[in-house]
Amino acid sequence: MKLSRRMILLGAGSLPFATASLRTAAFAQAAPATPGNEVPPILFVHGNGDYDALWMTTLWRMESNGIARDRMMAINFTDPNARTDDTVEQAGRSSTEDQRRELAAAIAELKRRTGAPRVALVGSSRGGYAIRNVIKNGGAGDVSHAVLCGTPNHGVFATDDQPNSEFNGRGPFLRGLNEGGSEVTPGVAFLTLRSDGMDKYAQADGRFIGKPGTPTGITAEGPELKGATNLVLGALDHREVAFHPRAFREIYKFIAGREPARIAIVPEVAVKLSGLVTGTPGGVSSNRPVADATVDIFRVDPDTGERKGGVVHSAKTTADGRWGPAQVDPSWSLEFVLTSAGAPITHIYRSPFPRSSDVVHLRAARPLGSADKDAGAVVIMSRPRGYFGLPRDVVLLDGKEPADVKPGVPTDSTATLRLAAGEVGRNIVAQFGEERIVARAWPASENRIAIAELTY
């Protein structure tokens, strides 16, 4: 029997049998996948303030299950942050209509490139808004599947404040998407993925949006849609419901109609990396290219962070902001040094890249501020594809749980370590779960910041 509205718990919850069976199946080896051209082309849509690089591990997992890279695309919205008021222009920010228009163009391009009549759309958070907007306003015939991961479909809040915010469940944008008995568009298969209480944007109390003690009018069920298949992925956080291996399993299964042959990423023998340099003009994250930025790549020792030999690749961006391709070994730990006007020299340390990628995007660290004035060095631990949850996760920066990571519902994706002048040059270990990155502490006096950027 096919259910139009279904909820299965992956993790702690009220359905232990379903929990156990799905958790086991998620990491089991299924039958080999049939040729990837039977699966519709897939377009991945990032969330508020983000960029397409967040889908890198998902793309790798899709490739490892036989989906050709040229049958997938990840959109990079020009101005990824939402306006405060959707009806009023705001520098460096986009409206719901801006995002609908850009996504519609990306769908048309992927259809043209592949010759497919319809494509599957997968969105994280705000990206699901653009997906629903396109489908509801003339694009249903172009879309076969819509997967919405952590999308606040009924708002981050539903109050009388900020009536024109697209994140207000009582506002005109979401009311327009949700009106009627069903909240999905006929002819398109809809799946929602949500957390079991660990999504900071699906909380009853407003403390996660700066209004502690004020009811939001939203519950953990906020991302669900009437008429969709609705799955709960246990204690995953707001971003993990899009980028975690558990989320991949459900995304793949829903679109392909079968279990993935593998969850693990299959390494390539030779790896080529390239990407885009972007910035934060006016303090707002942008996906607009940065010209005249220098990107230098070094191989580093995974245990010390020290460089092994000279520069592996060096490039200067032109107007398109692109760098690469750089050829590296899939076993190498890497240091990317980004030098761009008006920003700190940023040393980005990364775990080995098991597969090639053209979305290894680089953005300079935030400027050194008043909190850093007495620091000899500043090291940031960053997790773009999820948040740090304490006590849920193992999170260690220089051998200690970071003091600036709040316990409970995961809300922080960065942690900052400030070192005394006498500690400049030493190695700093950033540990999240099984991923371990060793960075070097560079002198803040030279306007340098180190970032240990987690991949998983």
ZIJOJO-V581778 format. One record per backbone hydrogen bond with DSSP energy under -0.5 kcal/mol. NH is the residue of the N-H (numbers start at 1). CO is the residue of the C=O. Records with the same first field share a line. If there is no record, write none. Layout:
NH=CO, CO
This chain:
3=1
10=232
11=9
19=15
20=16
21=17
22=18
23=19
24=20
25=21
26=22
27=23, 24
28=25
30=28, 260
36=66
38=35
39=36
41=118
42=71
43=120
44=42, 73
45=122
49=80
50=47
54=51
55=52
56=53
59=55
60=56
61=57
62=58
63=59
64=60
65=62
66=63
67=62
68=66
71=68
72=69
73=42
75=44
80=78
83=94
86=164
88=85
93=90
94=81
99=95
100=96
101=97
102=98
103=99
104=100
105=101
106=102
107=103
108=104
109=105
110=106
111=107
112=108
113=109
114=110
115=111
119=142
120=41
121=145
122=43
123=147
124=45
125=149
127=124
128=125
129=126
130=126
131=127
132=128
133=129
134=130
135=131
136=132
137=133
138=135
139=134
140=135
142=139
143=140
144=119
145=119
146=189
147=121
148=146, 191
149=123, 147
150=148, 193
153=151
155=152
156=167
157=167
158=216
165=162
168=165
169=157, 167
171=168
172=163
175=171
176=172
177=173
178=174
179=175
183=226
188=185
189=144
190=188
191=146
192=229
193=148
194=231
196=234
197=195
200=198
202=199
206=211, 214
208=205
209=206
210=207
211=206
214=211
215=213
216=204
222=219
223=220
224=221
228=225
229=190
230=6, 228
231=192, 229
232=8
233=194, 231
236=233
238=198
241=237
242=239
243=239
244=240
248=244
249=245
250=246
251=247
252=248
253=249
254=250
255=251
256=252
257=253
267=265
268=354
271=328
273=326
274=357
275=323
277=321
278=276, 362
279=288
283=280
284=281
286=279
287=78
290=277
291=289
292=317
294=339
295=315
296=294, 337
297=313
298=335
299=310
300=333
301=306
304=301
305=301
308=299
309=307
312=297
313=297
315=295
317=293
321=318
323=275
325=273
326=273
328=271, 326
332=329
333=300
334=350
335=298
336=348
337=296, 335
338=336, 346
339=294, 337
340=338
343=340
344=365
345=447
346=338, 344
347=345, 449
348=336, 346
349=347, 451
350=334
351=453
354=352
357=272
360=274
361=359
362=276
364=278
372=369
373=370
375=372
376=419
377=419
378=442
379=417
380=450
381=415
382=380, 452
383=413
384=454
386=383
388=412
389=387
390=388, 406
393=389
395=393
396=431
397=400
398=429
399=429
400=397
405=402
406=404
408=390
411=388
412=388
415=381
417=379
419=377
423=420
424=421
425=441
426=423
428=439
430=428, 437
431=396, 429
432=435
433=394
435=432
437=430
439=428, 437
441=426
442=440
444=376
445=376
446=443
447=444
448=443
449=345
450=378
451=347
452=380
453=349, 451
454=382, 452
